[in-house]
Amino acid sequence: MSLRKLLKAGSRLMVFPPQGSRTVYHSYLDDIGEDGLGITVPQKHGQPLLLHYGDQVTVRAPVGTQYIEFTTKVVGETQSRIKLAMPITWKQTQQRDNVRLPIVIKVECSIGDLDARTVKLHTIDLSAGGLCLRSTENIPAETEIWMTMFLEARKQKRIINAVGKVIRSTLMEHRYGIEYRCAVQYTKISRADQDFIVGFIFERTAKKRPTV
């Protein structure tokens, strides 16, 4: 599939500056055509990334449950817009391998059965492929969990419904007692809900706000 079919105007982008820096700047795709990609000027904490003709940048874009990543060069610039050459090649990687957002979110859970009593747990982190839950009781591996959580991104609110399977449960001891940290992988989640999670993580990463 061509890059023009994978990316659409408005797609969120992470831009890494020249010289191999892993500092992340955030941008959006304005348009894409045979002559290249037009993007908004990448910013980090409100500060623009200064790019000039010929600069090489690496761009990463979330697409569904994956990331597309490519390296290209700046071929045009204005005060509000950057023009990038169409890359010859790109690679795709799973999002869960790249972005896991440390954040505390309340999750309503039915454990082991959809009709089980609902309990309220909290996340330790969140990704497009799953999450980690904090629990006072052990939830064994392979246990199914029906989950509902509330997210807000780009001034839009959404109730996320997902089914997941516990991959591992780790006992943790601390000064206040013990708790279990349960890594959960989604087994059933709509594409729309998963895309919203990606947008939520993108926005939170850009604003550097780790909790809600």
CORFEN-V81784 format. One line per field, one symbol per residue. ss: DSSP state (~ for helix, > for strand, _ for the rest). phi: phi as a letter, one per 20 degrees, with the letter a starting at -180 (. if undefined). burial: b if it has 16 or more other ideal C-beta (glycine too) atoms within 10 Angstrom, else e. Layout:
BEGIN
ss: ???
phi: ???
burial: ???
END
This chain:
BEGIN
ss: __~~~~_____>>>>>_______>>>>>>>>>>__>>>>>__>>__>>_______>>>>>>>>__>>>>>>>>>>>>___>>>>______>>>>~~~___>>___>>>>>>______>>>>>>>>>___>>>>>>________>>>>>>>>>>__>>>>>>>>>>>>>>>>>>>__>>>>>>>>>>>>>_~~~~~~~~~~~~~~~~~_____
phi: .fffeedcgnffcdddffmmfdfdddbceebbbfepddcfffcclnefeeccgnfdcdcccfcmecddcbdbcfcabcfdbcddffffcbcdcffffdccefadcfcecddnbgefgfcddcfdbbbfdrbddececfdfgnfececcbdccblmddbeedbdccfebcdfcdbfepcbdddecdfdbbffffffffgfffgffffeldfcc
burial: eebeebbeeebbbbbbbeeeeeeebbbebbebeeebbbbbbbeeeeeebebeeebebbbbbbbebbbbbbebbbbeeeeeebbbebbeebeeeebeebbbbebebebebbbeeeeeeeeebebbbbbbbbbbbebeeebeeebbbbbebebebeeeebebebebbbeebeeeeeeeeebbbbbbebeebeeebbebbbbbbbbbebeeeeee
END
